[in-house]
Amino acid sequence: MLADLRLTRAPAAAFAAMGVFWGAVAATAPALKARAGLGDAELGLALLMATGGAALALLVAGRADRAFGLGATRLAALALGGALALLGLATTPLALAGALLLGGVATGLLDVTVNLRLARLEALAGRGLMNLAHGLYAFAYAGAALGAGLAREAGAALPALLAAAALVPLALALPIRGRDGDAGVAETRPAARAALAPGLVAAGGAVMIVGFLAEGASDGWAALHLERTLGAGAAAGALGPVILGLALGTGRIAAQALLRLADEARLLRAAAGLAALGTALAAAAPGLALTYAGFAAMGLGASVVVPLCLALVGRGAGEAGRPRAIAAVSFIGYGAFFFGPPLMGLLAEWQGLRLSFAAVAASLALVPLVLGPWLARAAGRG
């Protein structure tokens, strides 16, 4: 794993920057919501701005990667730091939405450029790298959520808290330069554009939607569920995103070893089933302990849905079709961030956040039952 970390040091730093941004957002969502005077549905719409920005960035991310390489990734990491600082200053719905829009643009650009780089490196190395790199995002997410939650509990001012958090993505942008972790990537880029396999893109996109919906449930809603539904304090509420983040990271690191025993398709189905059970427990649990246990199972299972999906799509598309296929399924998957936050907010205002998380559990159950087998068949044909 140390060799893999050295090989992927630039993508790893980029993923860590993204994890810090979303971990800080998750832990401070209740405070951001209250300071801007937003209701549940309005918070969902504000988070939708981040999705819109990410979708716009996805449209140009492939071209940016070809034109600027790691320069595009580095710019995205710097923008994440700026977005965190702006969130600390946002006191109106418009300012909050603008800061989230910038964070979304940076996230979309970083997400595609880094995953393209990882897919190329996987092909060169002949082994999986997605889970390890995505695991670093989860650990950074958990660390940022824990730090922000403890700072809120201690009474830290929100602008100072988020300004301090903004320094981390700015520092992580420093190693994202040159050809670090990128040896031989240029030779793997085909000159010709390959046609997309519609079945592979559709199946991969459907799985990505479910994976992003599960991960997005933690960003703005886990802490709110614990604080409002179960009466937790700020630190106890932040522990929900922390547990999810640690479980996401642990699951992805474990997947590196588990792939020696089971292929991606089988591991994907088993993990999604575990995530569905965990999310259902978190939705129905009457107390904090069982809710935390549910979030842990949810994180362990959901951790590998997106990276395993990307690995299957990258393999099924082949060398020539890989860049377009990964960009396409990422674009489809980001649809979860369009309808997910408003849906979570509307369900919460109607019947509470228990129903919101139950809906996420139902979507995860579709992966082992329907979507996982479909993706495995499509990747095999690719």
N, C-alpha and C positions, 0 to 999 in steps of 0.2 A: 504493500500500500504506500510505503514511502516513495518507492520508485514511481508509482502512479501519480502521487502528489507532485513530485518534481516535474513529471511530464506535463501536468495540467495546472501548473502554478498560476498562470495568467487567468484561465477560466475559474480557478478556485477563488482567487481574489475577487473577481467580478461577482461570483455567486455570493460570497460573504458580504459584499457591499449591498447587494439586493436584500439579503437576509436581515441585515441591520435596519434597513429602511422599513421593511414590512413588520419586523418585530417591534420596532418603536411605535409604528402606527397602531398595531394591534393592542399594545398595552396602554396607549394613551387615548384610544378611541372614545371611551366614556367622557374623558375630560375635554377632548376636542369637540365632541357632540354637544356637551353642555355649554361650553364657552361660545360656540357659534349659534346656540339657541335652536338646535335641530331636533325634530322628532325622529322616530325609527325609520319611517319611510323616507324622510328627507336625508337622513344619513345614508341610506341605501342609494339615493340619487347622487349624493356627493361622491360616494365610492365609485359610482358609475363613470364619473369624469376620469378617474384613473384608468378604467377599462377603455374608454374612448381614446385616450392618449396612447395607450399601449397598442390598440388596433391600428391607429394611424402609423405608429412606428413600425409595425409589422409589415406594412405595405412597402417600406423602403429599406428594411433591415438587410435583406439579401444584397441589394445594390451597395449599401454602405459597407457591408463586410467585404465585398469584392474590391471596392474602391479604396478603403482605408484600413482594412484588416483590424488589428487590435486597437488602432486609433479610435474607431467607432465605439468599441467596448469601453475604452477609457473615458471617452466623453460621456457615455451613459452613466458610469460610476460617479463622475464629478457632478452630473445633474441630480443624481439621487441625494447627494449631500446638500445641494442647494435647495431641493424640494423639502428636506427635513427642516432646514432653517426657516423656510417660508411657512411651514406648518406651525412652527412655534410662534409666529407673528400673526397668524390668521385668527381674527375675532369676528368675522362675518361669514355667512354662507358662501358668498362669492369668493372671498379670499381663500377659504378652505378648499373650495372646488378647484380654484386655480393651482394651488400647491399640489393637490392630488393629481391634477392633469399633468403637471410637469413630471411628477413621480411616475405616472403611468407611461408617458412617452419614453422616459429613461428605462423603465422596466421592459417594455416591449422591445426596444432596440437591443438591450443587453441580453435578453432571453434568447432571441433568435441567433444573434452573432455567436454567443457562447455555445449554444447547443449545436450549431453548425460546426464549430471548431472541435467540439468533443466528438461528434460523429466522424469527422475526418481522422482524428487521432485514434479513435477506436479501430477504424479500418487499417490504419498503419500499424498499430500495436497488436492487433489480433485478439484483443480482450476488452471486456466491458469497462468503461470509465464513467458512464453516466451516473450510476448510483453513488459513487464516491464523491463526485463533484457536487451533485445535488444534495448530498448529505451535509456538506459544508455550509450550504445555504441554510439548512434547517438548524444547525448548531448556532450559527450566527443569529438567526431569527430568535432562538430561545434565549441566548445571552442578552440580546437587545431588549427583549420583552421583560426578562427578569430585572435587568438594570433599570429600565424605565418604570416598572411597577414599584420597585423598592424606593426609587427617587420620588415617585408620587406619594407613597405612604409616608415618607419623611417630610413631605411638604414642599418639595422643590417646585419652583415656578416653572410652568410649562415652557415658556420661551427659552429659559436657561437649559432645561432638560433636553429639549430637542436640538438646541444649538450644540450642546456637547455631543449628542448622538451624531450630528451632521459631520463632525470631524472624522469619524471612523470611515465612512465611504470615501471621503476626500483622501485620507491616508492610504486606503486600499487601492486607490486608483494609481498610485505610484508604481507598483510592480507590473501594471498592465501596459507594457510597452514593448517595442521591438518585436522579436520573433520568439519571445519566451514561451516555452512549452509548445512551440509551433513548428518544430523541425519537420520538414518534408511536406507540410500541408499544401504548399503551392503546387507540388507535383501531382496532387490528387484531384485538382480541380479540372473537370472536363471542359473542353471548349464547346462541345455541342450541348444543346438543351434537350433533355429527354422528356418524353411525354409522361404525364402523371397517370398512375393507375387509379381510376376512380374508386374502385372498391377498397383499396388500401387507404386512400385518403379519407374516405367516408368512415371506415371502421376506426382508423386512428383518431380522427377528429371527434367521433362520439366518445371514445374512451378518454380523450383529453378533456372534453367538457366535464365528464364526471370527476376526473382527477382534480381539475382546477376548481370545480364547485366545492369539493371536500376541503381543499387547501384554503380556499377563500372564506370558508365558514369560520375559520379561526382568526382571520385578519381583523375583522370588525365586530365579531359577534360572540366569540367564546368568553372574553372578559365580561361583556355586557350580560350574557346569560348567567354567569356566576354571581355577578354583583346584583342584578335586578331580580332574577328568578329565585335565587337561593340566598340572597342577602349577604353576600361576601363583601369584605372590605377591598380597598384598592390593591393591596399586596396579594390577598387571596384570589382576587379576580384575575390579576395578571398571571397567577400561577397556571391558569388554564392554557393560555397561549404558550407559556414556558413548557408545560408538559407536552403539548402538541409538538412544539419545536424539537424538544429533546427526543421524542418518540420518532418524529420524522427523520432526524439525523441517525438515530440508532438503527431504524429499519433499513435505511439506505446503505449504511456501512455493513450491516448483516447480510444484505442482499448480495454484496460482492462475494461473500463466502457461499451463500446458498445457491448461487448460480452454478457452482461446481456440482451440485446435487440435483438440481431441477432446471429445466429450460425456462426462458422468459415467459412463455405463454402460461405454463402451469403456475409459476410463482405469481404472475399477475392475477390469476383467478383466485388463488388462495388468499392473497393479500387483500384484495378488494372485499372478499367475504368477511375477513376479520374486521376491516374498516367499517363495513355496514353494521355488524354486531356492536362494535364499540360506539358508533354514533347513535345507534338506537338506545344504548344504555345511558349515554350522556343526556339524551333527550328526556328519558323517563325517570332517571334517578332522583330520589327524594332528598338526598343530602350531598355535601361536598365530596366525601370520600369516593362514593360510587361514580359521581360525575367525573372526578379526576381519573378514575380507572377507565371510564368510557372514553375520555379524551386520549388516554395513553394508547388504548387499543385502536382507536380511530387513527391516531398518528402513525402507529407502527404499520398498519395496513395500507393507509393512503400514501405512505411515503414513497412507495415504488410504482404507483400507478402511472404517473407521468414519465419518469425516466425509462421504465420498461416499455411503455408505449412508444417512446421516441426511438429506443433501440430496435424494436420490431419494425417500425416504419423505415428507419434508416437502412436496415438489412434488406427489407423487402423491396425498397425502391432501387437499390443498387447504387453504384458510384455516380453514374451520370444523373440519376433522378433524385439523389438524396437531398440536395439543397432546396429544391422546389417542394419536395414532399414534406420536409420538416417545417418549412415556412408555412405550407398550406394547412397542415394539421394543427400547428400552433395558432394560426389565425382562427380556425374553426373552434379550437379549444377555448380561446379567449372569449367566445360567446358566453361562457359560463359567468364571466365577470360582468357581462352586460345584463343578463337576466337574473343572475344569482343574487346580488345585493338588493335590488328592488323586490325580488320575490321573498327573500329572507325578511326584509323590513315589513312588507305587507302582511305576511303570515304572522309576524310578531305582533303587529298592531291588531290583527284580527283575533288570534287565539294564543299569542305568546310565543316565546322563543323555543319552547318544547316542540311545537309543531314545525317550526323552521328546521330544527335539527333532524326531526323525523323524516322530513322531505329529503334531506341530504342522505340519510340512511337508505331510503328507498332507491335513490339513484345509484348508490354504490352497489346495491344488490343486483343491479342489471349487468354489472361487469362479469361476475362468474357465471351468470345464467345465460346471457345473450352476447354481450359486446366482446368479451374476451375470446370466446371461440371464433367469432366472426373475424376479429383482427388476426388471430393465429392463422386462419385459412387464407386470408388476404395476403399476409406477409409470406406465407409459403409459396403462393402463386407468383408473388413479385420476384 
